[in-house]
Amino acid sequence: MTPLMYLALVITVLDGDSLRVRVEIWPQLFVEPIIRIHGIDTPEIRGAQCPEEKTLGVKAQVVLQEIVPIGSA
């Protein structure tokens, strides 16, 4: 069976390794899953164990936003 490919539009970058996308899986039927990038593990923003982890998580989020800006496909 051939895998299907869908175009995903970036809605938001949650942190340095996760983002929410919008995918049209059928005409006028959309899903908005959270995608975690395989092989990348960055400090957390939500649930950070200390202020330094949150600061590093925000920096990682900024870098990912530069790589995959909101609105990009």
MIKOLTI-207017 format. One record per atom (N, C-alpha, C, O): residue number from 1; atom name; x negated, y negated, z negated. Coordinates in pm, 1 decimal. Example, Ala and Ser with C-alpha at 12.3 -4.5 7.8 and 13.67 -1.06 7.14 Angstrom:
BEGIN
    nr   atom          X          Y          Z
     1      N    -1319.0      569.0     -780.0
     1     CA    -1230.0      450.0     -780.0
     1      C    -1320.0      330.0     -780.0
     1      O    -1423.6      331.9     -846.5
     2      N    -1285.0      225.0     -708.0
     2     CA    -1367.0      106.0     -714.0
     2      C    -1290.0       -3.0     -787.0
     2      O    -1340.9     -113.8     -803.9
# end
This chain:
BEGIN
    nr   atom          X          Y          Z
     1      N      -84.7      118.0        0.0
     1     CA        0.0        0.0        0.0
     1      C      -89.2     -124.2        0.0
     1      O     -184.1     -133.3      -78.0
     2      N      -59.1     -216.8       85.4
     2     CA     -133.7     -341.8       95.0
     2      C      -86.8     -437.6      -13.4
     2      O       33.2     -462.2      -25.8
     3      N     -179.4     -492.5      -92.5
     3     CA     -137.8     -588.8     -195.3
     3      C      -86.6     -717.4     -131.0
     3      O     -133.9     -758.6      -25.0
     4      N       10.1     -779.4     -196.4
     4     CA       63.9     -906.3     -148.7
     4      C      -18.5    -1021.1     -205.1
     4      O      -71.9    -1012.7     -315.7
     5      N      -27.6    -1127.3     -128.0
     5     CA      -96.2    -1246.8     -175.8
     5      C        2.6    -1362.6     -176.0
     5      O       82.0    -1379.6      -83.5
     6      N       -4.5    -1441.1     -281.8
     6     CA       84.0    -1555.6     -297.4
     6      C        1.5    -1680.6     -318.7
     6      O     -107.2    -1675.4     -376.3
     7      N       52.9    -1791.8     -272.5
     7     CA       -9.6    -1921.4     -295.7
     7      C       32.3    -1969.7     -434.4
     7      O      150.9    -1968.6     -467.3
     8      N      -63.8    -2011.8     -515.2
     8     CA      -36.1    -2060.1     -650.3
     8      C      -76.3    -2206.5     -660.0
     8      O     -184.0    -2245.3     -614.5
     9      N        9.9    -2287.0     -719.0
     9     CA      -15.5    -2429.5     -740.3
     9      C      -48.7    -2450.3     -888.1
     9      O       27.5    -2408.4     -975.1
    10      N     -160.4    -2513.8     -916.4
    10     CA     -201.7    -2535.8    -1055.4
    10      C     -109.3    -2639.7    -1119.5
    10      O      -95.4    -2751.4    -1069.6
    11      N      -46.6    -2601.2    -1230.2
    11     CA       42.5    -2691.8    -1304.3
    11      C      -34.4    -2760.6    -1416.5
    11      O      -24.8    -2882.0    -1434.5
    12      N     -110.8    -2681.5    -1491.9
    12     CA     -187.7    -2737.3    -1602.2
    12      C     -306.4    -2647.2    -1634.4
    12      O     -300.9    -2525.6    -1615.7
    13      N     -411.4    -2707.8    -1682.1
    13     CA     -527.5    -2633.7    -1730.9
    13      C     -514.2    -2630.8    -1882.6
    13      O     -517.8    -2735.0    -1948.1
    14      N     -499.0    -2511.2    -1937.9
    14     CA     -473.9    -2497.6    -2081.2
    14      C     -600.9    -2509.1    -2164.0
    14      O     -600.9    -2571.2    -2270.3
    15      N     -708.7    -2449.6    -2115.5
    15     CA     -839.2    -2459.1    -2180.2
    15      C     -944.7    -2424.8    -2076.2
    15      O     -917.8    -2436.0    -1956.6
    16      N    -1061.6    -2384.0    -2117.2
    16     CA    -1168.5    -2359.7    -2022.3
    16      C    -1159.5    -2230.9    -1943.9
    16      O    -1235.2    -2211.2    -1848.9
    17      N    -1067.8    -2142.0    -1981.6
    17     CA    -1055.7    -2014.9    -1910.4
    17      C     -912.0    -1974.7    -1878.7
    17      O     -888.1    -1862.2    -1834.9
    18      N     -816.0    -2064.5    -1900.0
    18     CA     -674.7    -2032.7    -1875.1
    18      C     -603.8    -2150.6    -1809.6
    18      O     -630.3    -2266.5    -1841.6
    19      N     -513.2    -2118.9    -1717.4
    19     CA     -433.0    -2222.5    -1654.2
    19      C     -294.9    -2168.7    -1622.2
    19      O     -275.3    -2047.9    -1608.9
    20      N     -200.2    -2258.8    -1610.1
    20     CA      -63.1    -2220.6    -1571.2
    20      C      -45.4    -2260.5    -1426.1
    20      O      -81.8    -2370.8    -1385.2
    21      N       11.4    -2168.3    -1348.7
    21     CA       34.2    -2192.3    -1206.8
    21      C      180.7    -2170.5    -1172.8
    21      O      255.0    -2106.9    -1247.6
    22      N      220.3    -2224.0    -1059.6
    22     CA      357.8    -2205.0    -1008.8
    22      C      346.0    -2127.5     -878.3
    22      O      274.3    -2167.4     -786.6
    23      N      417.7    -2016.0     -872.2
    23     CA      411.6    -1927.3     -756.2
    23      C      552.4    -1900.8     -704.7
    23      O      641.5    -1864.4     -781.4
    24      N      572.0    -1919.4     -574.4
    24     CA      700.1    -1885.1     -513.1
    24      C      692.1    -1738.8     -471.1
    24      O      621.1    -1705.0     -376.4
    25      N      765.2    -1651.2     -541.7
    25     CA      758.0    -1507.9     -514.8
    25      C      867.2    -1459.6     -419.3
    25      O      865.6    -1345.3     -373.7
    26      N      960.2    -1547.3     -390.6
    26     CA     1070.8    -1521.3     -299.2
    26      C     1124.0    -1658.3     -263.0
    26      O     1104.6    -1751.5     -341.1
    27      N     1189.1    -1676.4     -151.2
    27     CA     1238.9    -1811.3     -118.6
    27      C     1320.1    -1872.4     -233.7
    27      O     1420.9    -1816.5     -276.9
    28      N     1274.6    -1985.6     -281.1
    28     CA     1337.5    -2061.7     -389.4
    28      C     1336.5    -1988.5     -524.5
    28      O     1413.3    -2024.0     -613.9
    29      N     1251.1    -1887.7     -540.1
    29     CA     1236.3    -1817.6     -668.1
    29      C     1090.9    -1832.3     -713.2
    29      O      999.1    -1779.2     -650.7
    30      N     1072.7    -1905.2     -822.3
    30     CA      939.2    -1938.1     -870.6
    30      C      913.1    -1874.7    -1006.4
    30      O     1005.1    -1856.0    -1086.0
    31      N      787.0    -1841.9    -1032.0
    31     CA      742.3    -1800.9    -1164.7
    31      C      625.2    -1891.3    -1201.7
    31      O      557.2    -1945.9    -1114.9
    32      N      602.9    -1906.2    -1332.6
    32     CA      494.2    -1991.8    -1380.3
    32      C      411.3    -1916.2    -1484.6
    32      O      419.3    -1945.2    -1604.0
    33      N      332.5    -1819.7    -1438.9
    33     CA      251.5    -1742.2    -1533.4
    33      C      127.8    -1817.8    -1580.2
    33      O       81.2    -1911.3    -1515.1
    34      N       76.7    -1775.0    -1693.5
    34     CA      -52.9    -1823.2    -1740.9
    34      C     -157.0    -1726.9    -1685.1
    34      O     -145.7    -1605.4    -1701.4
    35      N     -256.6    -1781.5    -1620.3
    35     CA     -363.3    -1703.7    -1559.0
    35      C     -489.1    -1720.2    -1643.5
    35      O     -529.3    -1832.2    -1675.0
    36      N     -549.9    -1610.0    -1679.4
    36     CA     -677.3    -1613.3    -1751.7
    36      C     -785.2    -1569.6    -1654.5
    36      O     -771.6    -1466.6    -1588.5
    37      N     -892.6    -1647.1    -1645.2
    37     CA     -997.6    -1619.7    -1548.5
    37      C    -1086.1    -1506.9    -1600.3
    37      O    -1146.5    -1517.7    -1707.0
    38      N    -1092.6    -1399.2    -1523.5
    38     CA    -1171.0    -1281.3    -1560.4
    38      C    -1320.0    -1314.7    -1570.0
    38      O    -1375.5    -1380.6    -1482.0
    39      N    -1383.0    -1269.3    -1676.1
    39     CA    -1526.5    -1288.3    -1691.2
    39      C    -1568.9    -1419.8    -1753.1
    39      O    -1688.3    -1445.1    -1769.1
    40      N    -1472.5    -1504.4    -1788.2
    40     CA    -1504.6    -1632.6    -1851.6
    40      C    -1438.7    -1635.4    -1988.6
    40      O    -1319.8    -1606.2    -2001.1
    41      N    -1515.0    -1670.3    -2090.9
    41     CA    -1462.6    -1679.9    -2227.0
    41      C    -1516.8    -1808.4    -2287.9
    41      O    -1634.9    -1817.3    -2321.5
    42      N    -1430.0    -1907.4    -2301.8
    42     CA    -1471.9    -2036.8    -2354.7
    42      C    -1411.6    -2058.6    -2493.1
    42      O    -1316.9    -1989.1    -2530.0
    43      N    -1464.1    -2153.5    -2570.3
    43     CA    -1406.8    -2183.7    -2701.2
    43      C    -1259.0    -2223.8    -2688.0
    43      O    -1216.9    -2281.5    -2587.8
    44      N    -1183.4    -2191.6    -2791.1
    44     CA    -1039.9    -2219.7    -2791.0
    44      C    -1011.3    -2364.7    -2829.6
    44      O    -1088.0    -2428.0    -2902.3
    45      N     -899.7    -2415.1    -2779.4
    45     CA     -850.2    -2546.8    -2820.2
    45      C     -742.3    -2524.7    -2926.5
    45      O     -750.1    -2578.1    -3037.1
    46      N     -641.8    -2445.0    -2890.5
    46     CA     -537.4    -2408.5    -2986.4
    46      C     -589.7    -2289.6    -3067.4
    46      O     -640.9    -2192.9    -3011.0
    47      N     -576.9    -2297.5    -3194.6
    47     CA     -623.6    -2187.8    -3279.0
    47      C     -773.2    -2190.3    -3303.2
    47      O     -831.2    -2089.5    -3343.7
    48      N     -836.2    -2303.7    -3279.2
    48     CA     -980.4    -2315.6    -3303.4
    48      C    -1009.1    -2293.3    -3451.6
    48      O     -931.3    -2334.1    -3537.8
    49      N    -1121.3    -2228.1    -3479.8
    49     CA    -1159.4    -2198.0    -3617.8
    49      C    -1223.1    -2316.7    -3689.3
    49      O    -1227.5    -2320.3    -3812.3
    50      N    -1272.5    -2414.1    -3612.3
    50     CA    -1335.2    -2531.9    -3673.3
    50      C    -1329.5    -2647.4    -3572.6
    50      O    -1304.5    -2624.8    -3454.2
    51      N    -1352.4    -2770.1    -3618.5
    51     CA    -1348.2    -2885.8    -3527.4
    51      C    -1448.5    -2875.5    -3412.1
    51      O    -1418.8    -2918.1    -3300.5
    52      N    -1565.9    -2819.8    -3438.1
    52     CA    -1666.4    -2806.9    -3332.3
    52      C    -1617.0    -2714.8    -3219.9
    52      O    -1639.3    -2743.1    -3102.2
    53      N    -1549.8    -2604.6    -3256.2
    53     CA    -1496.4    -2514.8    -3154.1
    53      C    -1392.4    -2586.4    -3068.2
    53      O    -1389.4    -2568.8    -2946.4
    54      N    -1307.5    -2666.9    -3131.5
    54     CA    -1206.2    -2740.8    -3056.3
    54      C    -1271.5    -2841.6    -2962.2
    54      O    -1228.5    -2856.5    -2847.8
    55      N    -1374.9    -2910.8    -3009.5
    55     CA    -1446.6    -3007.3    -2925.6
    55      C    -1507.8    -2939.4    -2804.5
    55      O    -1497.4    -2990.2    -2692.8
    56      N    -1571.7    -2824.6    -2825.7
    56     CA    -1630.9    -2749.8    -2714.5
    56      C    -1522.7    -2697.4    -2620.4
    56      O    -1542.8    -2692.7    -2499.0
    57      N    -1407.6    -2657.8    -2676.1
    57     CA    -1296.4    -2611.5    -2593.5
    57      C    -1242.9    -2721.3    -2502.6
    57      O    -1210.5    -2695.8    -2386.6
    58      N    -1233.7    -2842.3    -2554.5
    58     CA    -1187.6    -2956.1    -2473.8
    58      C    -1287.8    -2985.5    -2362.2
    58      O    -1248.2    -3015.6    -2249.6
    59      N    -1417.2    -2976.9    -2393.0
    59     CA    -1519.2    -2998.6    -2289.6
    59      C    -1507.2    -2894.2    -2179.4
    59      O    -1518.6    -2926.8    -2061.2
    60      N    -1484.4    -2768.5    -2217.4
    60     CA    -1467.3    -2661.7    -2118.7
    60      C    -1341.9    -2685.4    -2034.8
    60      O    -1341.6    -2658.3    -1914.7
    61      N    -1236.0    -2735.5    -2097.2
    61     CA    -1111.9    -2766.1    -2025.7
    61      C    -1136.2    -2873.3    -1919.7
    61      O    -1085.7    -2862.5    -1808.0
    62      N    -1212.0    -2975.2    -1953.6
    62     CA    -1242.6    -3083.6    -1860.2
    62      C    -1317.9    -3028.5    -1738.6
    62      O    -1288.3    -3065.3    -1624.9
    63      N    -1414.5    -2940.9    -1763.0
    63     CA    -1490.6    -2880.7    -1652.7
    63      C    -1398.5    -2800.4    -1561.5
    63      O    -1407.5    -2812.2    -1439.3
    64      N    -1310.3    -2718.9    -1618.8
    64     CA    -1218.7    -2639.5    -1535.4
    64      C    -1122.7    -2729.4    -1457.5
    64      O    -1088.0    -2698.4    -1343.5
    65      N    -1079.3    -2841.2    -1518.4
    65     CA     -992.0    -2935.7    -1446.8
    65      C    -1063.4    -2997.0    -1326.8
    65      O     -999.7    -3029.1    -1226.5
    66      N    -1194.3    -3013.3    -1336.5
    66     CA    -1269.8    -3065.4    -1222.7
    66      C    -1280.3    -2960.7    -1111.6
    66      O    -1279.9    -2995.0     -993.3
    67      N    -1289.5    -2834.4    -1149.6
    67     CA    -1302.5    -2725.6    -1051.3
    67      C    -1167.8    -2697.1     -984.9
    67      O    -1160.7    -2682.8     -862.8
    68      N    -1061.9    -2689.0    -1064.1
    68     CA     -927.1    -2663.1    -1011.0
    68      C     -833.1    -2771.7    -1062.3
    68      O     -765.0    -2751.7    -1162.9
    69      N     -828.4    -2885.5     -995.1
    69     CA     -744.5    -2995.9    -1041.0
    69      C     -595.7    -2960.8    -1039.5
    69      O     -550.9    -2877.2     -961.0
    70      N     -521.2    -3025.4    -1126.5
    70     CA     -375.7    -3007.6    -1128.6
    70      C     -321.4    -3047.6     -991.1
    70      O     -357.7    -3151.8     -936.4
    71      N     -234.8    -2963.9     -937.3
    71     CA     -178.4    -2988.9     -804.8
    71      C     -251.3    -2917.3     -694.0
    71      O     -202.8    -2912.3     -581.0
    72      N     -368.2    -2861.0     -724.6
    72     CA     -442.2    -2788.8     -619.9
    72      C     -383.9    -2649.4     -601.3
    72      O     -318.2    -2595.4     -690.3
    73      N     -408.7    -2593.1     -485.8
    73     CA     -358.6    -2459.5     -454.1
    73      C     -474.0    -2363.5     -436.9
    73      O     -452.5    -2245.4     -409.8
# end
